[in-house]
Amino acid sequence: MDKAISKKSPVADTRIKMTAFVLACIMLPSSFMPEETVAKWLIIITLVLILVLVLLYFTWQKNKFDGVRYNSLQVYILLMNIVFYAIVPLLKILSEAIYFWLIVLATIAIMVLAHVLNKRTTLSFVNKDHKKLVIIASIYVGILIFAGAVLNGTMRTQEAPENTGVSILFYFAGLLFIVLAPMFLLTKSEVDKLAKN
């Protein structure tokens, strides 16, 4: 470890409590969609939350003298956990349909691609000469909000499972986080280098 870093005070771990609260607030609606699977999925998702908090603690233990790296990894873990909560409701609804495996495979493919291309994604956010992805992300969020309103209205008039529209909206929000999360795996030196390119 660098001597300059080792002389620093350890990063406070109180953010773990705040992260736990945020994840718990996101976890609950994910567990209740659809309502008939609440008991089973509340247990599963709570176990996932506990595992994530343990992972955060060990991340803090390893990086507590490097605040920038710790905060970056914490955001990555937080976003990927939100992704899990966001895609679970739709997967539960589609669990007995052929579309289930299509959604799973598509999600895995997007996740792998996002991690492989994380430097290109980061470049779009830190370099003023590469802003195309930021514009695309902004348009995507706008479409997401509009689609959410349309889906919510459409699903109320159809014989679809309860909360189908919200589950689809959650899923597409999750896709956005899948693309953004891998940026936080990069070190500060890598990000600084991209900002100068």
Secondary structure, 3 states (H helix, E strand, C coil): CCHHHHCCCCCCCCHHHHHHHHHHHHHHHHHCCCHHHHHHHHHHHHHHHHHHHHHHHHHHHHHCCCHHHHHHHHHHHHHHHHHHHHHHHHHHHCCCCCHHHHHHHHHHHHHHHHHHCHHHHHHHHHCCCCCHHHHHHHHHHHHHHHHHHHHHHHHHHCCCCCCHHHHHHHHHHHHHHHHHHHHHHCCHHHHHHHHHC
